[in-house]
């Protein structure tokens, strides 16, 4: 029997990008790599690694080990699983303003992650084959995926990404309406030609028919997409 995929597992814009909830076993992550081609993992929720142990990797953390999600728990399994499978792993500390955490944002306005963290996540999504997740694949994941979609997908609309986020019960977690915090940040997104060219570059790997001039333009756009 195949390992169960995370909750709310679904493909998103880009080359082999996916979203969802917590990865609860090595076999699940291995299946995600082998069956879905995932090479990179972005973990938005330190608390998603709580209550998981694996004696084969001498790892595990109790529930509450991340102080309600505000810091990396001790000895989590997910980074070790990713390393064993040769996958890139990035954990972005994610602030929930509704819970009174200290904001890492430079702006006075509430936001879920810093500009520097967002830049790293964008670069991973541009390259593709990236899994973005929180604990349930709802609020935190929806905020990141929605902003990414508005930035990268030429067919995306503001109303469309918010409707998609709401379809995951976005804003209902823990009885707190977090949409007021996340939606403003989502809708600050600006479509980016350089990001879109970067996605195409990594997806199609420069078809032979591309002219020398196009190569130069595409290369420059990809450079600026990854530089952002």
Secondary structure, DSSP 4 states (H G I P E B T S, - for coil): -PPPPPTT-EEETTTTEEEES----HHHHHHHHHHH---EEEE--GGGGTTEEETTTTEEE-TTTTTTTTSPPTT-SHHHHHHHTT-EEEE-----GGGTPPP--SSSS--SS-HHHHHHHHHHHHH--EEEE-SSSSHHHHHHHHHHHHHH-TT--HHHHHHHHHHTTTT-GGG--THHHHHHHHHT----HHHHHHHHHHHH---TT--HHHHHHHHHHHHHHHH-
